[in-house]
Amino acid sequence: MQPLRDVVIDVLRNDTHPPLYFLQLHFWALLGQSDTWLMANSIAWSFAGLFSLWWITKQHYGSRVALIATALYAVLPAPVYLSDQVRMYPMLATFTIWAFNFATLIFKEDRAAKASMAALTALLIATVFTHAIGSIAVAANGLYALHATIERRRRLRTWLWVYGISAIAALPWLTNSILHEGNLREAAGIYGVALNLALTVVGITASFATVSCAIGVVCFAVIMGAGLTQRQATDLTWYFLGFPVLLSILVGLAFRPVFKWNFFSTLEGPFIALVLAMSFLDRRRWHTFLAIGCTLALASVSVWERYNFRETSGYSYLAKVFRNNYRPGDIIYVPQEANFWGIAWYLVGPGWGSPLRIAAPPSAQWRKVYDKLGPGMVAQLGLMPETQILDRNGFKLLTGPGSADQARGARRIWVVTLPGGDPMTGQPPLFLDDLPQQWHRHQNTWVTLYAAEKQLVALPSK
């Protein structure tokens, strides 16, 4: 476990996302660092999101809509898939639901208590402090509130204050995200747009399962159509379902990709459930039939996804492989730093060291930032790495794409990379030319063993 100060600096330096989620996870982890305990944090936030959706929907739309919306949200593929991952999305969903509540109270129902305005502002700031593109959620909420403001011709000054402060709070994190690779998708062509719509509704399986992708596209179209033909759901549909996806397409075409399926499905999930719940209770039978059809289809994807697909890094298993087969003098070479942190966590332990001190030299882009900070500030913040080698508990790990030469002379080198990452299979770094590939495992995170003689690798049980 890192000190709290290092957590903040490490997140700002090495992660595309702001630090709020990692800070709350840091305090949660003070009570334990097991996978089960860390996953429990996300599960707790998921239940908080379910309760929040029920309670808030009950206040604004009645008990029947609240019960149906909560039940639907509990079976939507993306929220179910993300519910136990150690990521910020269940926490972000809870913020989104409560921000919608206070925006509705203040701007739609004209109950603008100071406590409500303070709560809305705090939630919007928390949103942009949680995710790199959290400003999109703030924009959706702001347009929803602005629509109500214009419709009622009041509270414009309040709107300017609340969303102006939120926009100012978002600026540093927008700048920070430019310095990092955010793993964002571009909607290229008609297929790209359709895939993004499907990913928003059904989640990651739309990327590789044609049926899942088709269900996602059809359900998105049905939900949009149902929402736009119900008076009480029209503004929800425009601003929380249509606007985010449209914005991602336009920004992707004009500037850079901004689509990230887990963020967009998190932002839109509660409102998908709410619009479907309203459709269930609509007097027009075709609305009810469409809602039933979408619910059955999406619940089926959730069940299939839970039993047939699980995204995992495989770090825990690889750590077992290394424990079974590591010999003195071996080098474990992990070029990508995110993989290095994961392997170090499971192989050496949560107290393996500091990502700030054991890292590759800064890139040219970061050197420009360091030059502006000055050597004194860089040293005070501990931004300059001290080494690229972790040598603890009998294991030697090497990280950084430019660090391969430091492994020269080793007789056995384990190379761990992202799937398809550098170095590619059959194209090892030059220092491996005299060491032929003797074994590999290309599942989840890739690992390849280079050695002078043939090797027998003892694989642990799952």
Backbone torsions as a table, in degrees:
resi	resn	phi	psi	omega
1	MET	NA	131.7	178.5
2	GLN	-84.1	154.9	170.1
3	PRO	-61.5	155.3	-175.7
4	LEU	-57.6	-40.6	179.9
5	ARG	-59.8	-44.1	-178.8
6	ASP	-67.8	-30.8	177.8
7	VAL	-60.1	-47.4	-178.5
8	VAL	-63.6	-48.6	-178.1
9	ILE	-64.2	-41.3	-179.9
10	ASP	-61.8	-44.0	179.8
11	VAL	-63.9	-44.8	-179.7
12	LEU	-63.0	-35.7	-176.9
13	ARG	-81.9	-39.8	-167.1
14	ASN	-113.1	-9.1	-177.0
15	ASP	-121.4	146.8	179.1
16	THR	-75.8	-18.1	-175.7
17	HIS	-93.9	152.6	174.0
18	PRO	-65.9	172.3	-166.8
19	PRO	-91.5	-3.5	-169.7
20	LEU	-60.2	-47.0	179.9
21	TYR	-60.4	-43.9	-177.2
22	PHE	-67.4	-31.6	177.7
23	LEU	-66.9	-46.0	179.3
24	GLN	-66.7	-33.9	177.8
25	LEU	-68.3	-33.7	177.2
26	HIS	-59.6	-46.4	-179.8
27	PHE	-69.0	-36.2	176.4
28	TRP	-61.7	-41.5	-176.1
29	ALA	-72.8	-11.4	175.6
30	LEU	-63.1	-22.1	180.0
31	LEU	-92.6	-5.8	179.2
32	GLY	164.0	151.3	-178.5
33	GLN	-121.6	14.8	178.9
34	SER	-71.3	156.8	177.7
35	ASP	-57.9	-41.9	-178.0
36	THR	-61.8	-43.4	-178.3
37	TRP	-68.4	-40.8	179.4
38	LEU	-67.1	-38.7	175.6
39	MET	-64.7	-30.8	179.5
40	ALA	-62.1	-26.9	176.4
41	ASN	-61.4	-47.3	178.9
42	SER	-67.0	-38.2	178.5
43	ILE	-63.4	-40.1	177.6
44	ALA	-62.6	-43.5	177.1
45	TRP	-64.7	-34.6	178.6
46	SER	-64.1	-43.9	176.5
47	PHE	-66.2	-35.5	176.4
48	ALA	-62.5	-39.4	177.5
49	GLY	-64.8	-41.8	178.2
50	LEU	-62.3	-48.0	179.3
51	PHE	-62.2	-42.4	-179.3
52	SER	-61.3	-44.2	179.5
53	LEU	-62.1	-43.4	179.0
54	TRP	-61.8	-50.1	-174.4
55	TRP	-65.6	-44.1	-176.6
56	ILE	-71.5	-41.7	178.0
57	THR	-63.6	-36.6	177.4
58	LYS	-61.6	-39.7	-179.5
59	GLN	-66.6	-35.5	-172.3
60	HIS	-101.9	-26.0	-173.2
61	TYR	-129.5	-4.3	177.5
62	GLY	102.3	164.8	-173.4
63	SER	-66.4	-40.2	-176.2
64	ARG	-65.0	-46.5	177.8
65	VAL	-61.6	-39.7	-177.7
66	ALA	-62.9	-46.4	-178.8
67	LEU	-64.3	-43.7	-178.7
68	ILE	-68.0	-44.2	-179.6
69	ALA	-61.4	-41.4	179.8
70	THR	-66.0	-42.7	178.0
71	ALA	-62.8	-40.5	179.3
72	LEU	-66.7	-43.2	-179.4
73	TYR	-61.5	-32.0	-178.5
74	ALA	-71.1	-13.6	-179.3
75	VAL	-118.0	1.7	177.8
76	LEU	-65.2	137.3	-173.0
77	PRO	-57.3	-49.2	-174.0
78	ALA	-66.4	-49.7	177.5
79	PRO	-59.9	-37.0	178.3
80	VAL	-65.0	-44.2	-179.1
81	TYR	-62.4	-39.8	-176.0
82	LEU	-85.4	-6.2	-169.5
83	SER	-64.7	-27.5	-179.0
84	ASP	-119.8	11.7	174.8
85	GLN	-82.5	144.4	-179.0
86	VAL	-81.0	71.8	179.5
87	ARG	-137.0	171.7	-174.1
88	MET	-84.9	1.3	-167.0
89	TYR	-69.9	-41.8	174.8
90	PRO	-61.3	-37.1	176.2
91	MET	-64.5	-42.6	179.6
92	LEU	-64.8	-38.4	178.1
93	ALA	-62.1	-40.6	179.3
94	THR	-63.7	-43.0	176.4
95	PHE	-60.8	-42.3	-178.1
96	THR	-62.2	-42.4	-179.0
97	ILE	-65.0	-44.5	-179.0
98	TRP	-71.3	-34.6	175.7
99	ALA	-63.5	-39.6	175.0
100	PHE	-60.5	-41.5	179.7
101	ASN	-59.0	-50.2	-175.9
102	PHE	-72.3	-32.7	174.8
103	ALA	-63.7	-38.6	178.1
104	THR	-66.7	-44.8	179.0
105	LEU	-58.8	-46.9	-172.0
106	ILE	-77.1	-49.2	-168.8
107	PHE	-99.9	-26.5	-177.4
108	LYS	-98.3	-38.2	-178.4
109	GLU	-103.6	-0.1	173.8
110	ASP	58.6	41.3	176.2
111	ARG	-116.3	73.5	-169.8
112	ALA	-93.6	64.5	173.9
113	ALA	-69.3	151.2	-179.3
114	LYS	-60.7	-35.7	178.9
115	ALA	-64.1	-38.3	178.9
116	SER	-66.5	-42.0	179.4
117	MET	-65.1	-40.9	178.2
118	ALA	-65.1	-40.3	-179.8
119	ALA	-65.2	-42.9	178.9
120	LEU	-62.3	-46.0	179.4
121	THR	-60.3	-43.9	179.9
122	ALA	-63.3	-40.2	-179.5
123	LEU	-68.1	-39.6	178.2
124	LEU	-65.8	-41.1	177.1
125	ILE	-65.4	-41.4	177.4
126	ALA	-60.8	-36.2	179.1
127	THR	-63.3	-46.4	-179.4
128	VAL	-74.7	-16.7	175.4
129	PHE	-88.0	0.4	-176.4
130	THR	-107.5	-37.3	-174.2
131	HIS	-135.4	145.7	-176.2
132	ALA	-58.9	-35.4	178.9
133	ILE	-111.5	30.3	176.4
134	GLY	-60.6	-20.6	178.8
135	SER	-62.3	-24.5	177.0
136	ILE	-67.4	-39.4	176.6
137	ALA	-64.5	-39.5	177.3
138	VAL	-64.8	-40.6	179.3
139	ALA	-63.9	-42.4	178.6
140	ALA	-62.3	-45.5	177.6
141	ASN	-62.8	-39.7	-179.4
142	GLY	-66.8	-39.7	177.8
143	LEU	-67.7	-38.8	175.7
144	TYR	-59.2	-46.1	179.6
145	ALA	-68.1	-38.6	180.0
146	LEU	-64.6	-38.9	176.9
147	HIS	-57.7	-46.0	178.9
148	ALA	-66.5	-35.9	179.0
149	THR	-63.7	-46.4	179.9
150	ILE	-67.0	-39.8	-178.6
151	GLU	-63.2	-39.2	-177.3
152	ARG	-95.2	-9.6	178.4
153	ARG	57.2	44.3	175.8
154	ARG	-159.8	165.5	179.1
155	ARG	71.7	19.2	-179.9
156	LEU	-65.5	-40.7	179.4
157	ARG	-63.2	-41.4	176.3
158	THR	-60.5	-43.8	179.5
159	TRP	-59.8	-44.5	-179.2
160	LEU	-62.6	-40.2	179.8
161	TRP	-66.4	-50.9	-175.2
162	VAL	-62.6	-50.3	-174.2
163	TYR	-83.5	-21.9	173.1
164	GLY	-67.0	-44.9	177.5
165	ILE	-62.7	-40.8	-180.0
166	SER	-65.2	-39.2	179.2
167	ALA	-64.9	-41.1	178.4
168	ILE	-63.2	-40.4	179.5
169	ALA	-65.1	-28.6	-177.3
170	ALA	-77.6	-24.6	-172.3
171	LEU	-56.8	-47.1	-179.6
172	PRO	-60.0	-35.1	-176.7
173	TRP	-78.6	-28.9	172.1
174	LEU	-64.7	-41.6	177.4
175	THR	-64.3	-43.0	-179.8
176	ASN	-62.7	-38.2	-178.2
177	SER	-67.0	-26.3	178.5
178	ILE	-66.7	-30.0	-178.1
179	LEU	-79.8	-9.5	-176.4
180	HIS	-121.7	156.3	172.9
181	GLU	-85.0	118.2	-173.2
182	GLY	-96.9	4.5	179.7
183	ASN	55.1	49.9	-176.6
184	LEU	-100.8	147.7	-176.9
185	ARG	-95.0	148.1	173.6
186	GLU	-107.0	136.6	178.0
187	ALA	-85.0	86.6	-176.0
188	ALA	-91.5	111.3	176.6
189	GLY	75.0	-176.7	-177.6
190	ILE	-63.6	-41.9	-180.0
191	TYR	-62.8	-41.3	179.9
192	GLY	-61.5	-42.3	178.3
193	VAL	-64.3	-46.1	179.8
194	ALA	-60.7	-41.2	179.8
195	LEU	-63.7	-40.7	178.7
196	ASN	-63.8	-38.9	176.5
197	LEU	-62.3	-43.9	-179.7
198	ALA	-65.0	-42.9	179.0
199	LEU	-60.4	-36.0	179.4
200	THR	-63.1	-36.0	-175.0
201	VAL	-90.8	-46.4	-173.6
202	VAL	-107.4	-10.3	176.9
203	GLY	88.6	-157.7	-165.5
204	ILE	-64.1	-28.3	-176.2
205	THR	-66.1	-17.1	176.3
206	ALA	-63.1	-21.3	-177.9
207	SER	-70.7	-27.5	-174.1
208	PHE	-132.6	-6.4	178.5
209	ALA	-112.9	111.5	-174.9
210	THR	-59.7	-41.9	-179.7
211	VAL	-63.6	-43.6	178.4
212	SER	-61.6	-41.7	177.9
213	CYS	-62.1	-44.5	-179.9
214	ALA	-63.3	-42.7	178.1
215	ILE	-60.8	-42.1	-179.9
216	GLY	-62.2	-45.4	-178.9
217	VAL	-64.3	-47.6	-178.4
218	VAL	-63.0	-45.0	-179.0
219	CYS	-65.2	-38.6	177.6
220	PHE	-60.9	-45.3	179.8
221	ALA	-63.5	-42.3	-179.5
222	VAL	-64.7	-44.5	-178.7
223	ILE	-65.8	-42.3	176.0
224	MET	-60.2	-46.8	-179.9
225	GLY	-62.4	-43.2	179.6
226	ALA	-65.7	-40.5	-178.9
227	GLY	-67.1	-39.8	-177.7
228	LEU	-74.5	-13.9	178.7
229	THR	-104.2	12.8	173.5
230	GLN	-121.5	124.8	-172.2
231	ARG	-58.4	-44.1	-175.3
232	GLN	-76.0	-11.5	-178.6
233	ALA	-106.9	-4.3	-172.9
234	THR	-60.4	-50.0	-177.4
235	ASP	-68.2	-35.5	175.5
236	LEU	-59.8	-42.8	-176.6
237	THR	-67.4	-45.6	-178.8
238	TRP	-62.5	-50.5	-166.6
239	TYR	-90.0	-30.0	-177.6
240	PHE	-103.7	-14.8	177.9
241	LEU	-112.5	-51.2	-176.4
242	GLY	-77.7	-46.6	-174.0
243	PHE	-59.8	-47.9	-177.1
244	PRO	-59.3	-43.1	-179.4
245	VAL	-68.1	-42.7	178.3
246	LEU	-61.4	-42.3	178.8
247	LEU	-61.9	-41.7	-179.8
248	SER	-62.7	-36.4	179.1
249	ILE	-67.9	-47.1	-176.8
250	LEU	-66.5	-44.8	179.8
251	VAL	-66.4	-37.4	177.9
252	GLY	-62.8	-37.2	178.9
253	LEU	-73.9	-38.0	-172.8
254	ALA	-89.8	-29.3	-171.2
255	PHE	-132.1	-76.5	-178.5
256	ARG	-156.1	157.1	179.4
257	PRO	-59.9	139.3	177.2
258	VAL	-130.8	6.8	-177.3
259	PHE	-86.0	129.0	174.7
260	LYS	-136.0	114.4	-167.3
261	TRP	-58.6	-40.6	-176.3
262	ASN	-68.4	-30.6	175.8
263	PHE	-71.1	-48.5	-175.8
264	PHE	-67.1	-38.2	177.3
265	SER	-68.1	-32.5	176.3
266	THR	-68.0	-44.1	179.8
267	LEU	-64.4	-41.3	-172.0
268	GLU	-92.7	-19.3	-175.3
269	GLY	-52.7	-51.7	-179.4
270	PRO	-60.0	-33.8	-177.0
271	PHE	-82.1	-28.3	170.1
272	ILE	-60.8	-46.5	179.1
273	ALA	-63.4	-39.8	-178.0
274	LEU	-67.8	-44.0	179.1
275	VAL	-65.4	-40.7	177.3
276	LEU	-63.5	-39.1	178.7
277	ALA	-63.5	-42.2	177.0
278	MET	-63.2	-36.3	179.6
279	SER	-68.0	-36.4	176.3
280	PHE	-57.3	-38.7	-174.3
281	LEU	-96.0	1.5	179.4
282	ASP	-68.1	145.4	-178.4
283	ARG	-69.4	-24.1	179.7
284	ARG	-77.5	122.7	-173.3
285	ARG	-63.1	-32.9	-177.3
286	TRP	-66.1	-30.1	174.2
287	HIS	-63.8	-45.3	-179.6
288	THR	-63.3	-44.5	-179.8
289	PHE	-62.9	-41.9	178.7
290	LEU	-65.4	-39.5	179.0
291	ALA	-64.5	-41.6	178.3
292	ILE	-63.5	-44.5	179.8
293	GLY	-60.9	-46.4	178.9
294	CYS	-63.2	-41.8	-179.1
295	THR	-62.1	-46.6	179.4
296	LEU	-62.4	-42.1	-179.7
297	ALA	-64.7	-45.8	-177.6
298	LEU	-69.6	-38.2	177.3
299	ALA	-64.8	-36.9	177.9
300	SER	-63.7	-41.8	177.2
301	VAL	-61.9	-40.3	179.1
302	SER	-60.2	-46.0	-178.9
303	VAL	-65.3	-46.2	179.2
304	TRP	-59.7	-44.0	-177.6
305	GLU	-63.9	-41.4	-177.3
306	ARG	-64.3	-37.0	-174.9
307	TYR	-96.6	-15.1	-174.0
308	ASN	-120.4	-9.4	-176.9
309	PHE	-142.1	132.6	176.1
310	ARG	-146.4	117.2	178.8
311	GLU	-82.8	123.8	-179.6
312	THR	-144.2	148.4	178.2
313	SER	-75.6	-29.2	-176.2
314	GLY	78.7	11.0	-177.0
315	TYR	-62.2	-41.8	-177.8
316	SER	-61.4	-42.8	179.7
317	TYR	-67.1	-42.7	179.4
318	LEU	-62.3	-35.2	177.3
319	ALA	-61.3	-39.0	177.0
320	LYS	-65.7	-39.1	177.3
321	VAL	-59.3	-45.9	-178.5
322	PHE	-66.8	-39.4	179.0
323	ARG	-62.8	-36.4	-178.7
324	ASN	-74.5	-26.5	-167.2
325	ASN	-124.8	-8.0	-175.8
326	TYR	-67.8	136.9	176.7
327	ARG	-120.5	151.8	174.7
328	PRO	-55.3	134.2	-177.8
329	GLY	96.2	-12.5	175.7
330	ASP	-68.1	154.3	172.4
331	ILE	-122.6	132.7	171.1
332	ILE	-103.4	107.1	-175.0
333	TYR	-99.0	116.7	-177.6
334	VAL	-123.2	92.6	-174.5
335	PRO	-60.4	-45.3	-177.0
336	GLN	-81.8	129.0	-172.4
337	GLU	-67.0	-33.0	178.9
338	ALA	-61.9	-41.2	175.4
339	ASN	-65.2	-38.8	179.9
340	PHE	-59.7	-45.4	179.7
341	TRP	-61.2	-41.9	-179.2
342	GLY	-66.0	-45.8	179.1
343	ILE	-63.5	-42.5	-179.8
344	ALA	-62.5	-40.0	-179.2
345	TRP	-59.3	-47.5	-175.3
346	TYR	-83.1	-29.1	-177.0
347	LEU	-85.7	-45.1	-177.6
348	VAL	-97.1	-37.9	179.8
349	GLY	127.1	165.2	-178.8
350	PRO	-56.1	-25.9	179.3
351	GLY	-95.0	33.9	-173.2
352	TRP	-65.4	-26.8	-178.0
353	GLY	150.1	-161.5	-175.2
354	SER	-113.1	127.5	174.9
355	PRO	-63.3	-18.7	178.2
356	LEU	-79.3	-34.7	-174.4
357	ARG	-91.5	-28.1	177.6
358	ILE	-111.3	96.7	-172.9
359	ALA	-164.0	167.3	175.1
360	ALA	-72.2	156.1	174.5
361	PRO	-57.7	150.7	-177.6
362	PRO	-62.6	147.8	177.2
363	SER	-69.8	171.3	179.0
364	ALA	-60.5	-38.0	179.4
365	GLN	-64.3	-43.5	179.2
366	TRP	-72.6	-30.0	176.6
367	ARG	-62.1	-34.4	176.3
368	LYS	-64.4	-40.0	177.0
369	VAL	-64.4	-43.2	179.9
370	TYR	-63.8	-37.0	179.0
371	ASP	-62.1	-38.4	179.3
372	LYS	-71.1	-34.3	178.3
373	LEU	-71.3	-32.3	-177.8
374	GLY	90.4	150.8	-176.4
375	PRO	-60.2	-34.4	-179.6
376	GLY	-63.6	-48.2	-179.7
377	MET	-67.2	-39.6	178.8
378	VAL	-60.5	-43.5	179.4
379	ALA	-67.6	-41.5	-178.9
380	GLN	-63.2	-38.2	-179.9
381	LEU	-83.7	-9.3	179.7
382	GLY	69.3	37.4	-174.5
383	LEU	-83.7	-21.8	-176.6
384	MET	-88.1	120.7	-178.8
385	PRO	-60.3	149.1	178.9
386	GLU	-96.8	-28.3	-176.8
387	THR	-160.1	164.8	174.1
388	GLN	-113.0	8.8	-176.3
389	ILE	-118.5	130.9	170.3
390	LEU	-106.8	116.2	-178.0
391	ASP	-124.7	91.5	-176.5
392	ARG	-146.4	149.6	175.4
393	ASN	54.5	30.1	176.8
394	GLY	84.6	5.6	178.5
395	PHE	-117.5	141.4	177.4
396	LYS	-119.5	117.2	-179.9
397	LEU	-115.8	142.7	-178.5
398	LEU	-126.0	134.2	-178.1
399	THR	-129.1	164.4	178.0
400	GLY	100.5	132.7	-177.7
401	PRO	-64.5	-20.0	-179.2
402	GLY	-102.0	17.8	-172.4
403	SER	-105.9	4.5	-172.7
404	ALA	-56.9	-37.0	-177.0
405	ASP	-61.0	-24.3	-178.9
406	GLN	-70.6	-11.3	177.4
407	ALA	-96.1	1.2	-177.3
408	ARG	-59.0	135.2	179.2
409	GLY	100.3	-17.2	177.7
410	ALA	-69.1	143.2	-178.5
411	ARG	-89.9	-18.7	175.3
412	ARG	-137.7	127.9	-179.2
413	ILE	-130.2	124.9	174.9
414	TRP	-96.5	119.9	-178.8
415	VAL	-106.4	120.4	-178.7
416	VAL	-112.0	124.3	-178.0
417	THR	-139.7	166.5	168.7
418	LEU	-64.7	154.1	176.1
419	PRO	-54.8	121.4	-178.8
420	GLY	74.8	9.4	-175.7
421	GLY	-81.9	177.9	179.8
422	ASP	-85.2	127.1	6.2
423	PRO	-83.8	142.6	179.8
424	MET	-74.7	156.1	177.0
425	THR	-59.0	130.7	-179.6
426	GLY	81.4	-3.5	179.2
427	GLN	-130.1	60.4	-178.4
428	PRO	-70.7	163.5	174.6
429	PRO	-58.0	159.6	-175.3
430	LEU	-56.8	-33.8	-175.5
431	PHE	-69.1	-10.9	178.4
432	LEU	-95.5	2.8	-173.6
433	ASP	-56.5	-33.7	-178.3
434	ASP	-88.2	-2.3	-179.7
435	LEU	-115.1	103.7	-179.6
436	PRO	-70.7	157.0	177.5
437	GLN	-71.7	126.5	-177.4
438	GLN	-110.9	-22.0	-177.9
439	TRP	-163.5	149.0	173.8
440	HIS	-151.2	157.7	173.5
441	ARG	-137.0	111.5	-176.8
442	HIS	-109.4	69.1	173.9
443	GLN	-132.5	132.4	-176.7
444	ASN	57.4	-114.3	173.5
445	THR	-81.4	133.7	-176.0
446	TRP	-82.8	144.5	172.6
447	VAL	-137.5	136.2	-179.8
448	THR	-132.8	135.0	178.1
449	LEU	-104.1	123.8	174.8
450	TYR	-108.5	130.0	-179.0
451	ALA	-155.7	161.5	-177.5
452	ALA	-71.2	-37.9	-179.2
453	GLU	-114.8	167.5	175.9
454	LYS	-61.5	144.1	-174.5
455	GLN	-124.0	143.5	172.2
456	LEU	-104.4	115.7	-176.2
457	VAL	-101.1	122.6	179.3
458	ALA	-86.0	112.4	-177.8
459	LEU	-90.3	132.5	177.9
460	PRO	-75.8	163.0	173.6
461	SER	-72.3	157.0	-179.7
462	LYS	-61.2	NA	NA
